[in-house]
Amino acid sequence: MTDSTNSQPKPESFEYLSKAQQQSEDVASQWDQDNQQWWNWYMTLAENEQGQNNLAVKPAPFRPQAPIEIDKSTLAQIQDALSVPYELSADAIDQFARNGYIKLKNVIDPEHLTLLRERINSILIDVLGAEPGLAFRSDEMMWLHDELVRHFVLSKRIAQIASELLGVQAVRLYHDNALSKEPGCGRTPWHYDYHHFPIDSRNVCTAWIPLQPIPREMGPLAFAAGIDTYKLVKDLPFNKFDSSYDKQLNQIFTDRHIPVDDSGFDLGEISFHHTLSFHTAGANKTNESRMALATTYFEDGARLVSNPTMISGEFHKFMPAIEPGDVINSAYNPVCHSCAD
Ligand SMILES: O=C(O)CCC(=O)C(=O)O
């Protein structure tokens, strides 16, 4: 794309930024479009082999299927399985504290995840349509209207792990997030969630739940080891227009020999990453959508920051009526695990 006034090529990000956001380099103002457009923009900030967001692989149209019916007894079984406490070892807690992330195998029944994948795929088709075109499909707050999704998002088992890893008494839900990286979609840029979530606390973590096995070539979530790694790059200026921030982060991690875990995931395996953990995800070089459900939890009592920025996307959706400085305790932020229970 070129600008008719000065014939300078416009960055790909301009396709997704509003006119107001295009006019200033600063990120202080709030995001002014929806969260799907946020992801469209955000994916343009990744450096890719071909220098572009979308690779040559083209996805086939999504085939809308009749919504799968799940009977009451299966739903009850799923809810029960997702309420069973998980035995987290001291070693896992220690690894999370040191590395900022942990991958845990056999947390969720693969059959339950297969049902969830079908359900989330049909939700995405309902919300975004069946035609390919989006490199990265997303949706949030699905738990409010879908019972199957709700059992996963409010799962005591998952929230208990989050609470123990963070070492806090109780956690609340920030949001759920369907993350479908389509065939041919490029990398997710390096980032840490502390920069993204408008939550005034470091006691925040995300469970990233693959909905099919994810080999390396499908773009698994990948982590830079070290809870303190962010200190190497915390003063690096973020660039909202192009991939320069991602590129510099990559260079610094390479120069400093920071180990990166980009191993694949089995079905049933899930990861938890701390809000200070730097992470990325590879391109999806397969012909299948790389689907994951991410659920984020924060320490009960945390407040909304005083100045949320565009990097937080359409966050009001996740905490209606909460104002800067308020404790985040809306009806959309239920306590999902409490040691007092
Ligand atoms: O799924 C992805 O590619 C990115 C997800 C992510 O960054 C997250 O859940 O924190």
The ligand as an SDF file (V2000), in Angstrom:
LIG
                    3D

 10  9  0  0  0  0  0  0  0  0999 V2000
   -1.6790  -17.9770   20.9240 O   0  0  0  0  0  0  0  0  0  0  0  0
   -0.8240  -17.1410   20.6090 C   0  0  0  0  0  0  0  0  0  0  0  0
   -0.2240  -17.1790   19.5370 O   0  0  0  0  0  0  0  0  0  0  0  0
   -0.4640  -16.0510   21.5810 C   0  0  0  0  0  0  0  0  0  0  0  0
   -1.1490  -16.1860   22.8960 C   0  0  0  0  0  0  0  0  0  0  0  0
   -0.5560  -15.3730   23.9990 C   0  0  0  0  0  0  0  0  0  0  0  0
    0.3440  -14.5960   23.8260 O   0  0  0  0  0  0  0  0  0  0  0  0
   -1.0980  -15.5420   25.3430 C   0  0  0  0  0  0  0  0  0  0  0  0
   -2.0730  -16.2900   25.5260 O   0  0  0  0  0  0  0  0  0  0  0  0
   -0.5590  -14.9010   26.2870 O   0  0  0  0  0  0  0  0  0  0  0  0
  1  2  2  0
  2  3  1  0
  2  4  1  0
  4  5  1  0
  5  6  1  0
  6  7  2  0
  6  8  1  0
  8  9  2  0
  8 10  1  0
M  END
$$$$
